[in-house]
Amino acid sequence: MRKITLGLLGAAAAVAMMPATAQAECGEITITEMNWASAAVVTGVSAFILEQGYGCSVTVVPSSTIPAMASVAETGEPDILTEVWVNSAPTYPGLEAEGRIVTLANVLSDGGVESWWIPDYLAEAHPELTTMDGILANPDLVGGMFHNCPDGWGCRTINDNLVQAWDLEGNAIEVFNHGSGETLATSIAAAYADEAPWFGYYWAPTSVLGRFPMVRVDMGPYVEDVHRCNTTADCATPGRSAYPTSTVVTAVTTTLAEREPEVAEFMGNVSFSNALMGGLLAWQEANDASVEEVAVYFLTTQQDIWGTWLSEDAASNLGALLQ
């Protein structure tokens, strides 16, 4: 598969060097690559299809939720926002209401799951740790530490408020703010290697939760008003609320939707189930594959899915490349 993937990447590079008239007409497009694995795959697949199927000139913009929203508000770019977890993006509804952005699709068709978790071996040994009351009563059993999101992630703001609401530090639980998604994931792998305590935030779909079974901690009911306040950095009254199942969308600026309607139509069709995305992420990790290689792997194994996303011309262009 690696040889096939590299061969197709070479063929794609050759197609990219063809005269513009030989490909579908499309202008310059900017698209986010949020800094977590599933979002990178969505962007990789979308960018590949936009370039090779629609003839677009695509610039990938590394970002994360809050900076991407701020950039759209201030500059009107990037054109395409992939895998936006709406519940972690407090400015998103306002941008949509103002007509700055248009929601196109639920890019994770069955939603995203966010929570605080412990490893399954810890839950089996100490069932009381499956609730927040049990954790607060036994901080030593979770190692006296909470693993928090990196700065700039939407979940960081929410977690910072939840940390106050549950008074973790007052209950002898230190908050460790990870510097990147990679170190957060590595901390779970390291805990599993030693069957050590671990308590913190994570989300699905991810290869990490596929490899390392985790148990969601019961954080009580989801309370909409409380969660809404928790999404803001200046929340005056942080409160206790579970994370809701997140609506995860692709959006585009209204400018892009008007300028490139065919691109908007395509992006409105791009959607992955959690099971499909988890499988792609597991393949990526097992094969130490790049995002580009995952995109080609998906294209060569799941044509029945992505084939329904495309215009007739784009399908023809990609069909010629993949033959």
C-alpha positions in Angstrom: 0.0 0.0 0.0 2.9 2.4 0.7 4.2 1.9 -2.8 0.8 2.5 -4.3 0.4 5.6 -2.2 3.7 7.0 -3.2 3.0 6.2 -6.8 -0.3 8.1 -6.7 1.3 11.1 -5.0 3.8 11.2 -7.8 1.0 11.0 -10.4 -0.8 13.8 -8.6 2.3 15.9 -8.8 2.4 15.3 -12.5 -1.2 16.3 -12.9 -0.6 19.4 -10.9 2.0 20.5 -13.5 -0.4 20.2 -16.4 -1.7 23.4 -18.0 -4.6 25.0 -16.1 -6.8 24.5 -19.1 -6.4 20.7 -18.8 -8.1 20.8 -15.4 -11.4 22.1 -14.1 -11.4 25.8 -13.6 -11.0 26.9 -10.0 -9.3 29.8 -8.3 -7.1 30.0 -5.2 -8.5 28.4 -2.1 -7.4 28.6 1.6 -8.4 25.8 3.9 -7.7 25.2 7.6 -5.8 22.3 9.0 -6.8 22.2 12.6 -4.1 20.8 14.9 -5.6 17.4 15.7 -5.4 14.2 13.7 -9.0 13.8 12.4 -9.1 17.4 11.3 -5.9 17.0 9.4 -7.3 14.0 7.6 -10.4 15.9 6.6 -8.2 18.7 5.2 -5.8 16.3 3.5 -8.6 14.5 1.7 -10.5 17.7 0.8 -7.3 19.5 -0.4 -6.3 16.5 -2.6 -9.7 16.3 -4.2 -10.0 20.1 -4.7 -6.6 20.1 -6.4 -6.8 17.0 -8.5 -10.5 16.9 -9.1 -11.5 20.5 -9.3 -8.2 22.1 -10.4 -8.0 24.5 -7.4 -4.8 26.1 -6.2 -5.1 25.1 -2.5 -3.2 26.7 0.4 -3.4 24.8 3.7 -3.4 27.1 6.7 -2.4 25.4 10.0 -4.6 26.6 12.8 -6.9 25.7 15.7 -10.4 26.6 16.6 -10.1 30.0 18.3 -7.4 31.5 16.1 -9.3 30.3 13.0 -12.5 32.0 14.1 -10.6 35.2 14.9 -9.0 35.2 11.5 -12.3 34.8 9.7 -13.8 37.6 11.8 -10.9 40.0 11.2 -9.8 39.1 7.6 -12.5 36.9 6.0 -10.0 34.0 5.6 -9.4 31.1 5.5 -12.1 30.3 2.9 -12.9 26.8 4.3 -13.1 25.9 7.9 -12.8 22.1 8.4 -13.9 20.1 11.4 -15.2 23.0 13.6 -16.5 21.7 16.9 -19.3 24.2 17.3 -19.7 23.8 21.0 -16.1 24.8 21.5 -16.3 27.8 19.2 -18.2 30.5 21.1 -18.0 33.1 18.3 -19.2 30.7 15.6 -23.0 31.4 16.0 -22.4 35.1 15.8 -20.3 34.8 12.6 -23.0 32.6 11.1 -25.8 35.0 12.1 -23.9 38.0 10.6 -23.6 36.2 7.3 -19.9 35.9 7.5 -19.8 32.1 7.2 -22.1 29.4 5.9 -22.4 25.9 7.5 -22.3 23.3 4.8 -22.2 19.8 6.4 -21.8 17.7 9.6 -18.3 16.6 8.7 -18.5 14.0 11.5 -21.9 12.5 10.7 -22.6 11.1 14.2 -21.0 14.0 16.1 -17.9 14.3 18.2 -17.5 13.1 21.8 -15.6 15.1 24.3 -15.2 14.2 28.0 -12.9 13.6 30.9 -11.7 10.0 31.0 -9.8 7.4 32.9 -8.2 4.2 31.5 -10.4 1.1 31.6 -8.0 -0.8 33.8 -8.3 2.0 36.4 -12.1 1.9 36.2 -12.1 -1.9 36.7 -9.8 -1.7 39.7 -11.6 1.3 41.2 -15.2 1.7 39.9 -15.7 4.7 42.2 -13.4 6.7 39.9 -16.0 6.6 37.1 -17.8 9.6 38.8 -16.4 13.0 39.6 -17.4 12.6 43.2 -15.3 9.5 43.4 -12.3 11.2 41.8 -12.5 14.1 44.2 -12.7 11.8 47.1 -9.7 9.7 45.9 -7.3 12.1 44.1 -4.3 9.8 44.8 -5.9 7.0 42.8 -5.8 9.2 39.6 -2.2 10.3 40.3 -3.2 13.6 41.7 -3.2 15.1 38.2 -5.6 16.3 35.5 -4.3 16.4 31.9 -5.6 19.5 30.2 -5.8 20.7 26.6 -3.1 22.8 25.0 -3.5 26.5 24.9 -5.6 27.7 21.8 -7.9 24.8 21.8 -11.6 25.5 22.5 -11.6 22.7 25.1 -8.9 24.6 27.0 -11.3 27.4 27.9 -14.1 25.0 28.8 -11.8 22.9 30.9 -10.3 25.9 32.7 -13.8 26.8 33.8 -14.6 23.2 34.7 -11.4 23.0 36.8 -12.7 25.9 38.8 -16.2 24.6 39.1 -15.0 21.2 40.4 -12.2 22.9 42.4 -9.7 20.3 41.3 -6.7 22.0 42.8 -8.5 22.5 46.1 -9.1 18.7 46.1 -5.4 17.9 45.6 -5.5 17.4 41.9 -2.8 19.4 40.0 -3.7 20.7 36.5 -1.1 19.9 33.9 -1.6 22.0 30.7 -0.1 20.1 27.8 1.9 22.1 25.2 0.5 20.1 22.3 -1.9 17.4 21.2 1.1 15.1 20.7 2.1 15.3 24.4 -1.5 14.8 25.5 -1.7 11.6 23.5 1.7 10.4 24.6 0.7 10.8 28.2 -2.1 8.2 27.6 0.2 5.8 25.9 2.8 6.1 28.7 0.1 5.5 31.3 -1.0 2.4 29.5 2.5 1.1 29.2 2.8 1.0 33.0 -0.9 0.6 33.8 -0.4 3.9 35.7 -3.1 6.3 36.8 -4.4 8.9 34.3 -7.2 11.4 34.4 -7.9 14.1 31.8 -9.6 15.3 28.7 -9.8 13.6 25.3 -12.2 13.2 22.4 -13.4 10.9 19.7 -12.9 9.9 17.0 -9.2 9.4 17.5 -6.7 6.6 17.0 -5.7 7.1 20.6 -9.0 6.0 22.0 -9.1 3.2 19.5 -5.8 1.9 20.7 -6.3 2.6 24.4 -9.8 1.9 25.8 -10.9 4.7 28.1 -14.0 5.1 30.3 -15.9 8.4 30.4 -16.1 9.9 33.8 -19.7 10.8 34.8 -19.5 14.6 35.0 -23.3 14.9 35.7 -25.9 16.2 33.3 -25.3 18.5 30.4 -26.6 22.0 31.3 -26.9 24.2 28.3 -26.6 27.6 30.0 -23.8 26.5 32.2 -21.8 25.0 29.3 -22.4 28.2 27.2 -20.8 30.3 30.0 -17.9 27.8 30.3 -17.1 28.3 26.6 -16.1 31.9 27.3 -12.8 32.9 28.9 -14.5 35.6 31.0 -17.3 33.3 32.3 -18.2 35.0 35.6 -19.8 31.9 37.2 -18.1 28.7 35.9 -20.3 25.7 36.6 -20.5 22.0 36.5 -21.8 20.5 33.2 -20.9 17.5 31.1 -19.8 18.1 27.5 -22.6 17.7 25.0 -22.2 15.5 22.0 -20.7 18.0 19.6 -22.0 19.1 16.3 -18.8 19.1 14.1 -19.1 21.0 10.9 -17.5 22.2 7.7 -18.1 25.9 7.0 -17.0 28.3 4.3 -17.0 32.1 4.1 -19.9 33.6 2.2 -17.4 35.1 -0.1 -16.1 31.7 -1.1 -19.6 30.2 -1.4 -20.5 33.0 -3.9 -17.1 32.9 -5.7 -16.8 29.1 -6.0 -20.2 27.5 -5.7 -19.0 24.1 -7.0 -16.3 24.0 -4.3 -19.0 24.8 -1.7 -21.2 22.1 -3.1 -18.4 19.5 -2.8 -17.4 20.5 0.7 -21.1 20.2 1.7 -20.9 16.5 0.8 -17.7 15.7 2.7 -18.7 13.6 5.7 -17.1 10.8 7.8 -18.6 8.5 10.3 -16.7 8.2 13.6 -16.0 4.5 12.7 -14.6 5.4 9.3 -12.5 8.2 10.7 -11.2 6.1 13.6 -10.2 3.4 11.1 -8.3 5.9 8.9 -6.5 7.3 12.0 -5.6 3.8 13.2 -4.2 3.0 9.7 -2.2 6.2 9.7 -0.6 5.4 13.1 0.1 1.8 12.3 1.8 2.7 9.0 3.5 5.9 10.3 1.8 7.6 7.3 1.6 11.3 6.4 -1.7 13.1 6.0 -1.2 12.9 2.2 -0.7 9.2 2.3 -3.9 8.8 4.4 -5.8 10.8 1.8 -4.6 8.5 -1.0 -5.3 5.4 1.1 -8.8 6.6 1.6 -9.2 7.4 -2.1 -8.0 4.0 -3.2 -10.1 2.0 -0.7 -13.3 4.0 -0.2 -14.4 5.1 -3.7 -18.0 4.1 -2.9 -18.0 6.9 -0.3 -16.1 9.7 -1.8 -17.4 9.1 -5.3 -20.8 10.4 -4.2 -19.3 13.7 -3.1 -18.1 14.9 -6.5 -19.3 16.7 -9.6 -19.2 14.7 -12.8 -16.1 16.5 -14.1 -14.2 16.1 -10.8 -15.1 12.4 -10.7 -13.7 12.1 -14.3 -10.5 13.9 -13.3 -9.9 11.7 -10.3 -10.9 8.6 -12.1 -8.2 9.2 -14.7 -5.6 9.7 -11.9 -6.6 6.6 -9.9 -6.7 4.2 -12.9 
